[in-house]
Amino acid sequence: MISSDTRDGTNGTAERRLRLRTRFWEYRTAIVIAFVVVLAAGAWVSYGAYADPGEETDRQLEHRWTATGSLEHEATVTEPTTVYPEGTVLEEEPLYYTAITPTVDGAFTGGYEAERGENVTIALTVDLRYRAVDSDDGTVYWYETERLANVTEHDVAPGDPVTAAFDLNVSAVGTRIDEIERDLDASPGETEIRLELDREITGTIDGEQRRATDGFTVTVEYDGATYRIDDENDYDVPNDSYRTETVAASPGPTRTVGGPLLVAVGGGGLVGVILATVRFDRPTAAEREWLAYRADRSQFEEVIVRADLPRTALEGQRVEMASLSSLVRFGIDVGTAVVHDRRTGRYVVTHDDLRYVYQPPPLERTNEGEVTGGTFETEYAGSTDGPEPTMIGEAGTESDQPPITIEHGDEGGRTTGFDARQARTAPAETDSGTAVTDRSVGNSSDGN
């Protein structure tokens, strides 16, 4: 006798193997295409990384020299106060007072840093510009410009400073702005006071003729009583010259490692598909039918009654059902139990003196246990002669219980032997009856 656990384990393993084999053959073409795409992508990436990495343009710094500069400012106290004595020089102050320091003195310095210089000329200019401007769109309504300093020096050596000194009477600028607005009889926009600094360096620097022109703007914030020099400029400006080189591109690890990895995955996958194709046969029609039956059995497990039916329960007129699902639905529709006969492996529904029977498709097992056929319902499926069979698979264990008899009522042909709410599916078999197939009904073959 084979235990239930052993049978269930054998059935489950065999079914899983068959389903995997079926799934493999169903999707084999798609799997092959996927691995071919992966292999091709890996080959393309690997070719680009190793055989033809391509070229890229690289800029190499060839030379650098720096134009230098600075802005310094100070104011001398012209009126004595309790804080500052007359003549006190205030240097780099964040705020100057118009009443005691109306004029600010400034120095704009320019130069350059390089290894050597020849015939180098440095020109510095300082211009004062005050204007009325729209703060929203930048429209300039009026402006005036005044040059405060203009210095040019020749044969300047690297590191030698050139200075343009200037002085700015902020109080006088404020008075001039008031005059302009009185003349215009209007004060459009906002007034600005700015210092515009320009530096030009030309000559032979480090053996090459070079020219650099830079402009800077310094805002003078004036409110009538105080002013400040708002200078946030960086006057040191590097001047670089580059040479362009074309070099072989350097592929990153994504290409150098990813390409061969894709080739390995794609090639290995194709080899695996070939081996699986040789190793596992395409599922036969019988095996596919058996899998469909097993799916139905799993779906309707809760509505199938297992029993050992006597042979006489399958005698009489019989209708062969095409599938287990159709038999179960029929049994549910007519309110009759679906019985799985563990002796024969068949599923039976009895209704109106007819036996509706579904016979699971036959499958066999090889000596090694691989599934090539066999219902796993009974080792003697379909046989009613000879000794009682030994049940394997879903057929259950050998039973010493008396067989269950299905009785029929006299009125309406309703089944009285089973609870219809426990409807489960089962095939039926007869020893002497003739099966009725595809809804046709046959009579028991008793010689008539």
HELIX and SHEET records of a PDB file:
HELIX    1   1 SER A    4  SER A   46  1                                  43    
HELIX    2   2 TYR A   47  ALA A   51  3                                   5    
HELIX    3   3 VAL A  170  LEU A  184  1                                  15    
HELIX    4   4 PRO A  253  ARG A  279  1                                  27    
HELIX    5   5 ALA A  285  GLN A  299  1                                  15    
HELIX    6   6 GLU A  301  VAL A  303  5                                   3    
HELIX    7   7 ARG A  311  LEU A  314  5                                   4    
HELIX    8   8 LEU A  324  VAL A  334  1                                  11    
HELIX    9   9 GLY A  393  ALA A  395  5                                   3    
HELIX   10  10 ALA A  420  GLN A  422  5                                   3    
SHEET    1   A 4 VAL A  89  GLU A  91  0                                        
SHEET    2   A 4 GLU A  55  THR A  76 -1                                        
SHEET    3   A 4 THR A 103  GLU A 113 -1                                        
SHEET    4   A 4 VAL A 162  ASN A 169 -1                                        
SHEET    1   B 3 VAL A  89  GLU A  91  0                                        
SHEET    2   B 3 GLU A  55  THR A  76 -1                                        
SHEET    3   B 3 VAL A 237  ALA A 248 -1                                        
SHEET    1   C 6 TYR A  96  TYR A  97  0                                        
SHEET    2   C 6 THR A 226  ASP A 230 -1                                        
SHEET    3   C 6 GLU A 208  TYR A 222 -1                                        
SHEET    4   C 6 GLU A 190  ILE A 205 -1                                        
SHEET    5   C 6 GLY A 117  VAL A 133 -1                                        
SHEET    6   C 6 VAL A 140  GLU A 153 -1                                        
SHEET    1   D 6 ILE A 304  ALA A 307  0                                        
SHEET    2   D 6 VAL A 338  ASP A 341  1                                        
SHEET    3   D 6 TYR A 347  HIS A 351 -1                                        
SHEET    4   D 6 LEU A 354  TYR A 358 -1                                        
SHEET    5   D 6 ARG A 318  GLU A 320  1                                        
SHEET    6   D 6 ALA A 435  THR A 437  1                                        
SHEET    1   E 2 GLU A 364  ARG A 365  0                                        
SHEET    2   E 2 VAL A 371  GLY A 373 -1                                        
END                                                                             
